[in-house]
């Protein structure tokens, strides 16, 4: 898997080679939530991965994009935030011993020592339902700590979601892309009735050979949802054939990684076309 230690080394490498790098904040267990900026220019976009622990392959994808674009002439700024849930990633990698004082807690709510399907942060909050966007109104939401779907006590109760909110407010991106697995779908609709957003999502989906989903309003509390509510165009891209099962391995995702490698540049071009 693409571990926190590998990520830290890769971030150092990119920083050493001239990219702006840093941390948008810390996780519950005080790990860095790293970012790397590639390109410069006033237009900014944010690309995130790994908000769901078991979708670790999206961390790899986002970093592969950063490496592919490093050294290229990019006329806009791409802020890659590859691992929003570093504690969840460590839990999957090392088991409950990586959970510090939450060790007993995660064992109990998981019901086994196998954490390979864990989605949440280390407090059992699903970070992608913890944003302030129709909070608690999602179809699958639950109201108790769990390996997935728990909304948390209140919006932005978790340091990881608060950090991403604050970073987004600071950067003011023209659009954001959140990577998830799986299904080869592009989500954009949060009831905003924007023809431009719709065209953008469909053109991105066409480029990838994925399906853009209109009118699915079953999600709530996600990063994409919160962006849309705050006037920022936002896509959730689900990589990986729907025939795959979680957790998707790097080998299984290789075709999708290749398809998405140049997406940051392509998406910027398609955004400008849609928003002309
Ligand atoms: Zn996900």
py3Dmol code that shows the C-alpha trace and the ligand (Angstrom):
import py3Dmol

protein = """\
ATOM      1  CA  UNK A   1       0.000   0.000   0.000  1.00  0.00           C
ATOM      2  CA  UNK A   2       0.937   3.660  -0.241  1.00  0.00           C
ATOM      3  CA  UNK A   3       1.884   4.338   3.368  1.00  0.00           C
ATOM      4  CA  UNK A   4       2.292   7.540   5.357  1.00  0.00           C
ATOM      5  CA  UNK A   5       6.072   6.992   5.444  1.00  0.00           C
ATOM      6  CA  UNK A   6       6.276   6.633   1.666  1.00  0.00           C
ATOM      7  CA  UNK A   7       4.159   9.757   1.296  1.00  0.00           C
ATOM      8  CA  UNK A   8       6.397  11.749   3.642  1.00  0.00           C
ATOM      9  CA  UNK A   9       9.485  10.685   1.642  1.00  0.00           C
ATOM     10  CA  UNK A  10       7.821  11.567  -1.659  1.00  0.00           C
ATOM     11  CA  UNK A  11       6.731  14.968  -0.348  1.00  0.00           C
ATOM     12  CA  UNK A  12      10.317  15.643   0.808  1.00  0.00           C
ATOM     13  CA  UNK A  13      11.621  14.617  -2.597  1.00  0.00           C
ATOM     14  CA  UNK A  14       9.260  16.975  -4.427  1.00  0.00           C
ATOM     15  CA  UNK A  15      10.091  19.767  -1.994  1.00  0.00           C
ATOM     16  CA  UNK A  16      13.806  19.194  -2.470  1.00  0.00           C
ATOM     17  CA  UNK A  17      13.233  19.480  -6.208  1.00  0.00           C
ATOM     18  CA  UNK A  18      11.577  22.846  -5.952  1.00  0.00           C
ATOM     19  CA  UNK A  19       7.891  22.249  -5.338  1.00  0.00           C
ATOM     20  CA  UNK A  20       6.114  24.122  -2.567  1.00  0.00           C
ATOM     21  CA  UNK A  21       5.184  21.575   0.091  1.00  0.00           C
ATOM     22  CA  UNK A  22       3.667  21.725   3.539  1.00  0.00           C
ATOM     23  CA  UNK A  23       0.908  20.559   5.788  1.00  0.00           C
ATOM     24  CA  UNK A  24      -2.689  21.789   5.823  1.00  0.00           C
ATOM     25  CA  UNK A  25      -3.062  20.629   9.433  1.00  0.00           C
ATOM     26  CA  UNK A  26      -2.827  17.574  11.651  1.00  0.00           C
ATOM     27  CA  UNK A  27      -4.857  14.432  12.162  1.00  0.00           C
ATOM     28  CA  UNK A  28      -6.282  13.270  15.496  1.00  0.00           C
ATOM     29  CA  UNK A  29      -2.987  11.447  16.157  1.00  0.00           C
ATOM     30  CA  UNK A  30      -1.028  14.510  15.013  1.00  0.00           C
ATOM     31  CA  UNK A  31       0.199  13.210  11.706  1.00  0.00           C
ATOM     32  CA  UNK A  32       0.680  15.785   8.978  1.00  0.00           C
ATOM     33  CA  UNK A  33      -1.909  16.204   6.280  1.00  0.00           C
ATOM     34  CA  UNK A  34       0.601  17.012   3.564  1.00  0.00           C
ATOM     35  CA  UNK A  35       0.108  19.065   0.447  1.00  0.00           C
ATOM     36  CA  UNK A  36       2.287  19.767  -2.571  1.00  0.00           C
ATOM     37  CA  UNK A  37       1.754  22.587  -5.017  1.00  0.00           C
ATOM     38  CA  UNK A  38       2.702  22.154  -8.658  1.00  0.00           C
ATOM     39  CA  UNK A  39       2.554  24.978 -11.193  1.00  0.00           C
ATOM     40  CA  UNK A  40       1.893  28.607 -10.626  1.00  0.00           C
ATOM     41  CA  UNK A  41      -0.691  31.065 -11.731  1.00  0.00           C
ATOM     42  CA  UNK A  42      -3.620  32.815 -10.131  1.00  0.00           C
ATOM     43  CA  UNK A  43      -6.142  30.109 -10.947  1.00  0.00           C
ATOM     44  CA  UNK A  44      -5.970  27.420  -8.296  1.00  0.00           C
ATOM     45  CA  UNK A  45      -7.412  23.971  -8.016  1.00  0.00           C
ATOM     46  CA  UNK A  46      -7.363  21.426  -5.165  1.00  0.00           C
ATOM     47  CA  UNK A  47      -7.111  17.681  -5.731  1.00  0.00           C
ATOM     48  CA  UNK A  48      -7.597  15.359  -2.768  1.00  0.00           C
ATOM     49  CA  UNK A  49      -7.166  11.654  -2.128  1.00  0.00           C
ATOM     50  CA  UNK A  50      -7.423   9.244   0.747  1.00  0.00           C
ATOM     51  CA  UNK A  51     -10.304  10.794   2.674  1.00  0.00           C
ATOM     52  CA  UNK A  52     -11.512   7.195   3.005  1.00  0.00           C
ATOM     53  CA  UNK A  53      -8.794   5.011   4.480  1.00  0.00           C
ATOM     54  CA  UNK A  54      -9.493   1.868   2.491  1.00  0.00           C
ATOM     55  CA  UNK A  55      -9.337   3.845  -0.777  1.00  0.00           C
ATOM     56  CA  UNK A  56      -5.605   4.166  -0.216  1.00  0.00           C
ATOM     57  CA  UNK A  57      -4.920   3.700  -3.904  1.00  0.00           C
ATOM     58  CA  UNK A  58      -6.267   7.231  -4.436  1.00  0.00           C
ATOM     59  CA  UNK A  59      -3.307   8.562  -2.377  1.00  0.00           C
ATOM     60  CA  UNK A  60      -0.994   6.840  -4.825  1.00  0.00           C
ATOM     61  CA  UNK A  61      -2.924   8.233  -7.786  1.00  0.00           C
ATOM     62  CA  UNK A  62      -2.758  11.826  -6.544  1.00  0.00           C
ATOM     63  CA  UNK A  63       0.986  11.575  -5.917  1.00  0.00           C
ATOM     64  CA  UNK A  64       1.546   9.966  -9.318  1.00  0.00           C
ATOM     65  CA  UNK A  65      -0.180  13.009 -10.822  1.00  0.00           C
ATOM     66  CA  UNK A  66       2.095  15.339  -8.856  1.00  0.00           C
ATOM     67  CA  UNK A  67       5.203  13.478 -10.016  1.00  0.00           C
ATOM     68  CA  UNK A  68       3.969  13.426 -13.631  1.00  0.00           C
ATOM     69  CA  UNK A  69       3.386  17.199 -13.668  1.00  0.00           C
ATOM     70  CA  UNK A  70       6.505  18.176 -11.718  1.00  0.00           C
ATOM     71  CA  UNK A  71       8.832  20.088 -14.025  1.00  0.00           C
ATOM     72  CA  UNK A  72       6.113  20.713 -16.612  1.00  0.00           C
ATOM     73  CA  UNK A  73       5.038  24.238 -17.390  1.00  0.00           C
ATOM     74  CA  UNK A  74       1.652  24.533 -15.699  1.00  0.00           C
ATOM     75  CA  UNK A  75      -0.028  27.955 -16.043  1.00  0.00           C
ATOM     76  CA  UNK A  76      -2.197  27.465 -12.959  1.00  0.00           C
ATOM     77  CA  UNK A  77      -1.670  26.164  -9.428  1.00  0.00           C
ATOM     78  CA  UNK A  78      -2.531  22.628  -8.444  1.00  0.00           C
ATOM     79  CA  UNK A  79      -2.665  21.870  -4.730  1.00  0.00           C
ATOM     80  CA  UNK A  80      -2.466  18.120  -4.234  1.00  0.00           C
ATOM     81  CA  UNK A  81      -3.616  16.884  -0.808  1.00  0.00           C
ATOM     82  CA  UNK A  82      -3.016  13.148  -1.216  1.00  0.00           C
ATOM     83  CA  UNK A  83      -3.891  11.717   2.198  1.00  0.00           C
ATOM     84  CA  UNK A  84      -6.675  13.402   4.174  1.00  0.00           C
ATOM     85  CA  UNK A  85      -6.908  10.511   6.663  1.00  0.00           C
ATOM     86  CA  UNK A  86      -3.345   9.539   7.622  1.00  0.00           C
ATOM     87  CA  UNK A  87      -4.467   7.848  10.866  1.00  0.00           C
ATOM     88  CA  UNK A  88      -6.845   5.607   8.944  1.00  0.00           C
ATOM     89  CA  UNK A  89      -4.043   4.750   6.520  1.00  0.00           C
ATOM     90  CA  UNK A  90      -1.751   3.785   9.420  1.00  0.00           C
ATOM     91  CA  UNK A  91      -4.537   1.687  10.943  1.00  0.00           C
ATOM     92  CA  UNK A  92      -4.912  -0.297   7.733  1.00  0.00           C
ATOM     93  CA  UNK A  93      -1.151  -0.686   7.430  1.00  0.00           C
ATOM     94  CA  UNK A  94      -0.245  -1.598  11.011  1.00  0.00           C
ATOM     95  CA  UNK A  95      -3.463  -2.542  12.779  1.00  0.00           C
ATOM     96  CA  UNK A  96      -4.710  -1.321  16.153  1.00  0.00           C
ATOM     97  CA  UNK A  97      -1.155  -0.849  17.446  1.00  0.00           C
ATOM     98  CA  UNK A  98      -1.027   2.267  15.240  1.00  0.00           C
ATOM     99  CA  UNK A  99      -4.100   3.726  16.939  1.00  0.00           C
ATOM    100  CA  UNK A 100      -2.393   4.874  20.155  1.00  0.00           C
ATOM    101  CA  UNK A 101      -4.940   5.510  22.869  1.00  0.00           C
ATOM    102  CA  UNK A 102      -7.708   4.625  20.411  1.00  0.00           C
ATOM    103  CA  UNK A 103      -6.459   1.022  20.055  1.00  0.00           C
ATOM    104  CA  UNK A 104      -9.149  -0.624  22.176  1.00  0.00           C
ATOM    105  CA  UNK A 105     -11.810   1.651  20.751  1.00  0.00           C
ATOM    106  CA  UNK A 106     -11.131   0.807  17.105  1.00  0.00           C
ATOM    107  CA  UNK A 107     -10.914  -2.925  17.908  1.00  0.00           C
ATOM    108  CA  UNK A 108     -14.302  -2.753  19.558  1.00  0.00           C
ATOM    109  CA  UNK A 109     -16.148  -0.892  16.817  1.00  0.00           C
ATOM    110  CA  UNK A 110     -14.412  -2.870  14.066  1.00  0.00           C
ATOM    111  CA  UNK A 111     -15.165  -6.225  15.682  1.00  0.00           C
ATOM    112  CA  UNK A 112     -11.955  -7.800  14.379  1.00  0.00           C
ATOM    113  CA  UNK A 113      -8.232  -7.249  13.924  1.00  0.00           C
ATOM    114  CA  UNK A 114      -8.651  -6.954  10.159  1.00  0.00           C
ATOM    115  CA  UNK A 115      -8.893  -3.252   9.331  1.00  0.00           C
ATOM    116  CA  UNK A 116      -8.513  -3.597   5.563  1.00  0.00           C
ATOM    117  CA  UNK A 117     -12.050  -2.280   4.928  1.00  0.00           C
ATOM    118  CA  UNK A 118     -11.864   0.622   7.407  1.00  0.00           C
ATOM    119  CA  UNK A 119     -13.030   3.947   5.902  1.00  0.00           C
ATOM    120  CA  UNK A 120     -13.225   6.332   8.851  1.00  0.00           C
ATOM    121  CA  UNK A 121     -10.701   8.366  10.829  1.00  0.00           C
ATOM    122  CA  UNK A 122      -9.279   7.008  14.074  1.00  0.00           C
ATOM    123  CA  UNK A 123     -12.306   8.202  16.083  1.00  0.00           C
ATOM    124  CA  UNK A 124     -14.668   6.222  13.856  1.00  0.00           C
ATOM    125  CA  UNK A 125     -15.940   9.303  12.005  1.00  0.00           C
ATOM    126  CA  UNK A 126     -16.396   9.004   8.248  1.00  0.00           C
ATOM    127  CA  UNK A 127     -14.694  12.226   7.179  1.00  0.00           C
ATOM    128  CA  UNK A 128     -16.675  12.508   3.975  1.00  0.00           C
ATOM    129  CA  UNK A 129     -19.949  12.917   5.858  1.00  0.00           C
ATOM    130  CA  UNK A 130     -18.544  15.320   8.464  1.00  0.00           C
ATOM    131  CA  UNK A 131     -18.732  18.525   6.371  1.00  0.00           C
ATOM    132  CA  UNK A 132     -21.380  21.165   6.913  1.00  0.00           C
ATOM    133  CA  UNK A 133     -23.583  20.350   3.913  1.00  0.00           C
ATOM    134  CA  UNK A 134     -27.005  18.892   4.743  1.00  0.00           C
ATOM    135  CA  UNK A 135     -25.211  17.320   7.679  1.00  0.00           C
ATOM    136  CA  UNK A 136     -26.854  14.104   8.845  1.00  0.00           C
ATOM    137  CA  UNK A 137     -29.242  13.895   5.891  1.00  0.00           C
ATOM    138  CA  UNK A 138     -27.300  11.322   3.850  1.00  0.00           C
ATOM    139  CA  UNK A 139     -28.964   8.027   3.003  1.00  0.00           C
ATOM    140  CA  UNK A 140     -26.398   5.808   4.694  1.00  0.00           C
ATOM    141  CA  UNK A 141     -25.523   8.089   7.636  1.00  0.00           C
ATOM    142  CA  UNK A 142     -25.177   6.523  11.072  1.00  0.00           C
ATOM    143  CA  UNK A 143     -25.014   8.242  14.459  1.00  0.00           C
ATOM    144  CA  UNK A 144     -22.537   6.119  16.356  1.00  0.00           C
ATOM    145  CA  UNK A 145     -18.798   5.529  15.808  1.00  0.00           C
ATOM    146  CA  UNK A 146     -18.254   2.969  13.087  1.00  0.00           C
ATOM    147  CA  UNK A 147     -15.700   1.879  10.467  1.00  0.00           C
ATOM    148  CA  UNK A 148     -17.837   3.839   7.988  1.00  0.00           C
ATOM    149  CA  UNK A 149     -20.786   6.260   7.635  1.00  0.00           C
ATOM    150  CA  UNK A 150     -20.681   7.901  11.096  1.00  0.00           C
ATOM    151  CA  UNK A 151     -21.282  11.649  10.703  1.00  0.00           C
ATOM    152  CA  UNK A 152     -19.559  12.723  13.938  1.00  0.00           C
ATOM    153  CA  UNK A 153     -21.017  14.814  16.755  1.00  0.00           C
ATOM    154  CA  UNK A 154     -21.328  17.982  14.682  1.00  0.00           C
ATOM    155  CA  UNK A 155     -20.034  19.363  11.354  1.00  0.00           C
ATOM    156  CA  UNK A 156     -16.242  19.696  11.318  1.00  0.00           C
ATOM    157  CA  UNK A 157     -15.900  17.905  14.659  1.00  0.00           C
ATOM    158  CA  UNK A 158     -12.727  16.275  13.265  1.00  0.00           C
ATOM    159  CA  UNK A 159      -9.380  18.039  12.778  1.00  0.00           C
ATOM    160  CA  UNK A 160      -8.983  16.540   9.300  1.00  0.00           C
ATOM    161  CA  UNK A 161     -12.207  18.036   7.914  1.00  0.00           C
ATOM    162  CA  UNK A 162     -11.643  21.355   9.694  1.00  0.00           C
ATOM    163  CA  UNK A 163      -8.160  21.528   8.148  1.00  0.00           C
ATOM    164  CA  UNK A 164      -9.478  20.877   4.641  1.00  0.00           C
ATOM    165  CA  UNK A 165     -12.225  23.482   5.127  1.00  0.00           C
ATOM    166  CA  UNK A 166      -9.730  26.123   6.291  1.00  0.00           C
ATOM    167  CA  UNK A 167      -7.254  25.288   3.524  1.00  0.00           C
ATOM    168  CA  UNK A 168      -9.990  25.551   0.884  1.00  0.00           C
ATOM    169  CA  UNK A 169     -11.093  28.938   2.250  1.00  0.00           C
ATOM    170  CA  UNK A 170      -7.503  30.136   2.137  1.00  0.00           C
ATOM    171  CA  UNK A 171      -6.693  28.845  -1.371  1.00  0.00           C
ATOM    172  CA  UNK A 172     -10.042  29.803  -2.968  1.00  0.00           C
ATOM    173  CA  UNK A 173      -9.857  27.199  -5.736  1.00  0.00           C
ATOM    174  CA  UNK A 174     -11.909  27.567  -8.916  1.00  0.00           C
ATOM    175  CA  UNK A 175     -12.728  23.879  -8.634  1.00  0.00           C
ATOM    176  CA  UNK A 176     -11.858  20.810  -6.585  1.00  0.00           C
ATOM    177  CA  UNK A 177     -11.531  17.138  -7.436  1.00  0.00           C
ATOM    178  CA  UNK A 178     -11.903  14.443  -4.782  1.00  0.00           C
ATOM    179  CA  UNK A 179     -10.719  10.971  -5.630  1.00  0.00           C
ATOM    180  CA  UNK A 180     -12.535   7.916  -4.325  1.00  0.00           C
ATOM    181  CA  UNK A 181     -12.906   4.268  -5.324  1.00  0.00           C
ATOM    182  CA  UNK A 182     -14.776   2.644  -6.970  1.00  0.00           C
ATOM    183  CA  UNK A 183     -17.152   2.573  -9.948  1.00  0.00           C
ATOM    184  CA  UNK A 184     -15.680   4.801 -12.694  1.00  0.00           C
ATOM    185  CA  UNK A 185     -18.193   7.558 -12.052  1.00  0.00           C
ATOM    186  CA  UNK A 186     -18.109  11.339 -11.769  1.00  0.00           C
ATOM    187  CA  UNK A 187     -20.390  13.045  -9.230  1.00  0.00           C
ATOM    188  CA  UNK A 188     -21.018  16.781  -9.288  1.00  0.00           C
ATOM    189  CA  UNK A 189     -24.693  17.377  -8.460  1.00  0.00           C
ATOM    190  CA  UNK A 190     -25.735  18.773  -5.098  1.00  0.00           C
ATOM    191  CA  UNK A 191     -28.922  20.334  -6.392  1.00  0.00           C
ATOM    192  CA  UNK A 192     -27.131  23.508  -7.564  1.00  0.00           C
ATOM    193  CA  UNK A 193     -28.850  23.580 -10.949  1.00  0.00           C
ATOM    194  CA  UNK A 194     -25.729  24.705 -12.791  1.00  0.00           C
ATOM    195  CA  UNK A 195     -25.555  23.892 -16.479  1.00  0.00           C
ATOM    196  CA  UNK A 196     -21.865  24.819 -16.472  1.00  0.00           C
ATOM    197  CA  UNK A 197     -21.087  22.394 -13.666  1.00  0.00           C
ATOM    198  CA  UNK A 198     -23.030  19.711 -15.503  1.00  0.00           C
ATOM    199  CA  UNK A 199     -21.172  20.290 -18.766  1.00  0.00           C
ATOM    200  CA  UNK A 200     -17.829  20.292 -16.950  1.00  0.00           C
ATOM    201  CA  UNK A 201     -18.586  17.005 -15.162  1.00  0.00           C
ATOM    202  CA  UNK A 202     -19.738  15.344 -18.362  1.00  0.00           C
ATOM    203  CA  UNK A 203     -16.710  16.474 -20.337  1.00  0.00           C
ATOM    204  CA  UNK A 204     -14.371  15.162 -17.618  1.00  0.00           C
ATOM    205  CA  UNK A 205     -16.277  11.865 -17.565  1.00  0.00           C
ATOM    206  CA  UNK A 206     -16.090  11.643 -21.360  1.00  0.00           C
ATOM    207  CA  UNK A 207     -12.346  12.216 -21.312  1.00  0.00           C
ATOM    208  CA  UNK A 208     -11.884   9.404 -18.769  1.00  0.00           C
ATOM    209  CA  UNK A 209     -14.449   7.033 -20.259  1.00  0.00           C
ATOM    210  CA  UNK A 210     -16.383   7.190 -16.975  1.00  0.00           C
ATOM    211  CA  UNK A 211     -20.066   7.949 -16.389  1.00  0.00           C
ATOM    212  CA  UNK A 212     -21.230  11.350 -15.092  1.00  0.00           C
ATOM    213  CA  UNK A 213     -24.099  10.940 -12.663  1.00  0.00           C
ATOM    214  CA  UNK A 214     -26.835  13.607 -12.729  1.00  0.00           C
ATOM    215  CA  UNK A 215     -29.514  14.063 -10.108  1.00  0.00           C
ATOM    216  CA  UNK A 216     -28.092  11.738  -7.462  1.00  0.00           C
ATOM    217  CA  UNK A 217     -28.858  13.772  -4.358  1.00  0.00           C
ATOM    218  CA  UNK A 218     -28.411  10.953  -1.855  1.00  0.00           C
ATOM    219  CA  UNK A 219     -25.082  12.165  -0.498  1.00  0.00           C
ATOM    220  CA  UNK A 220     -24.635  14.764   2.228  1.00  0.00           C
ATOM    221  CA  UNK A 221     -21.817  16.070   4.358  1.00  0.00           C
ATOM    222  CA  UNK A 222     -19.128  15.408   1.756  1.00  0.00           C
ATOM    223  CA  UNK A 223     -16.276  17.684   0.738  1.00  0.00           C
ATOM    224  CA  UNK A 224     -17.711  17.976  -2.777  1.00  0.00           C
ATOM    225  CA  UNK A 225     -21.109  18.820  -1.269  1.00  0.00           C
ATOM    226  CA  UNK A 226     -19.648  21.507   0.971  1.00  0.00           C
ATOM    227  CA  UNK A 227     -17.673  23.027  -1.929  1.00  0.00           C
ATOM    228  CA  UNK A 228     -20.824  23.248  -4.059  1.00  0.00           C
ATOM    229  CA  UNK A 229     -22.771  24.891  -1.213  1.00  0.00           C
ATOM    230  CA  UNK A 230     -19.966  27.443  -0.989  1.00  0.00           C
ATOM    231  CA  UNK A 231     -20.039  28.247  -4.685  1.00  0.00           C
ATOM    232  CA  UNK A 232     -17.051  26.127  -5.709  1.00  0.00           C
ATOM    233  CA  UNK A 233     -17.458  23.716  -8.609  1.00  0.00           C
ATOM    234  CA  UNK A 234     -16.501  20.273  -7.324  1.00  0.00           C
ATOM    235  CA  UNK A 235     -16.217  16.768  -8.661  1.00  0.00           C
ATOM    236  CA  UNK A 236     -15.990  13.419  -6.931  1.00  0.00           C
ATOM    237  CA  UNK A 237     -14.264  10.948  -9.201  1.00  0.00           C
ATOM    238  CA  UNK A 238     -14.648   7.272  -8.400  1.00  0.00           C
ATOM    239  CA  UNK A 239     -11.834   5.290  -9.985  1.00  0.00           C
ATOM    240  CA  UNK A 240     -11.759   1.544 -10.569  1.00  0.00           C
ATOM    241  CA  UNK A 241     -14.059  -0.780 -12.472  1.00  0.00           C
ATOM    242  CA  UNK A 242     -17.262  -1.522 -10.579  1.00  0.00           C
ATOM    243  CA  UNK A 243     -16.444  -5.250 -10.797  1.00  0.00           C
ATOM    244  CA  UNK A 244     -13.537  -4.725  -8.362  1.00  0.00           C
ATOM    245  CA  UNK A 245     -13.889  -5.102  -4.599  1.00  0.00           C
ATOM    246  CA  UNK A 246     -12.454  -3.005  -1.746  1.00  0.00           C
ATOM    247  CA  UNK A 247      -9.636  -2.500  -1.087  1.00  0.00           C
ATOM    248  CA  UNK A 248      -8.520  -1.826  -4.656  1.00  0.00           C
ATOM    249  CA  UNK A 249      -4.842  -2.630  -5.108  1.00  0.00           C
ATOM    250  CA  UNK A 250      -2.321  -0.558  -7.022  1.00  0.00           C
ATOM    251  CA  UNK A 251      -2.136  -3.242  -9.691  1.00  0.00           C
ATOM    252  CA  UNK A 252      -5.914  -3.295 -10.093  1.00  0.00           C
ATOM    253  CA  UNK A 253      -5.977   0.497 -10.347  1.00  0.00           C
ATOM    254  CA  UNK A 254      -3.071   0.885 -12.744  1.00  0.00           C
ATOM    255  CA  UNK A 255      -5.293   1.396 -15.791  1.00  0.00           C
ATOM    256  CA  UNK A 256      -7.281   4.079 -13.947  1.00  0.00           C
ATOM    257  CA  UNK A 257      -4.120   5.740 -12.685  1.00  0.00           C
ATOM    258  CA  UNK A 258      -2.870   6.027 -16.267  1.00  0.00           C
ATOM    259  CA  UNK A 259      -6.240   7.382 -17.436  1.00  0.00           C
ATOM    260  CA  UNK A 260      -6.141  10.045 -14.715  1.00  0.00           C
ATOM    261  CA  UNK A 261      -2.462  10.933 -14.833  1.00  0.00           C
ATOM    262  CA  UNK A 262      -2.920  14.075 -16.899  1.00  0.00           C
ATOM    263  CA  UNK A 263      -6.405  14.852 -15.634  1.00  0.00           C
ATOM    264  CA  UNK A 264      -5.411  17.979 -13.655  1.00  0.00           C
ATOM    265  CA  UNK A 265      -4.325  19.709 -16.872  1.00  0.00           C
ATOM    266  CA  UNK A 266      -7.193  18.325 -18.925  1.00  0.00           C
ATOM    267  CA  UNK A 267      -9.758  19.270 -16.292  1.00  0.00           C
ATOM    268  CA  UNK A 268      -8.471  22.853 -16.220  1.00  0.00           C
ATOM    269  CA  UNK A 269      -8.861  23.040 -19.993  1.00  0.00           C
ATOM    270  CA  UNK A 270     -12.369  21.554 -19.839  1.00  0.00           C
ATOM    271  CA  UNK A 271     -13.346  23.865 -16.998  1.00  0.00           C
ATOM    272  CA  UNK A 272     -12.324  26.893 -19.017  1.00  0.00           C
ATOM    273  CA  UNK A 273     -14.344  25.639 -21.974  1.00  0.00           C
ATOM    274  CA  UNK A 274     -17.441  25.048 -19.846  1.00  0.00           C
ATOM    275  CA  UNK A 275     -17.121  28.371 -18.032  1.00  0.00           C
ATOM    276  CA  UNK A 276     -16.162  30.510 -21.058  1.00  0.00           C
TER     277      UNK A 276
END
"""
ligand_1 = """\
1
ZN
Zn -14.705 7.071 -0.788
"""
view = py3Dmol.view(width=600, height=400)
view.addModel(protein, "pdb")
view.setStyle({"model": 0}, {"cartoon": {"style": "trace"}})
view.addModel(ligand_1, "xyz")
view.setStyle({"model": 1}, {"stick": {}})
view.zoomTo()
view.show()
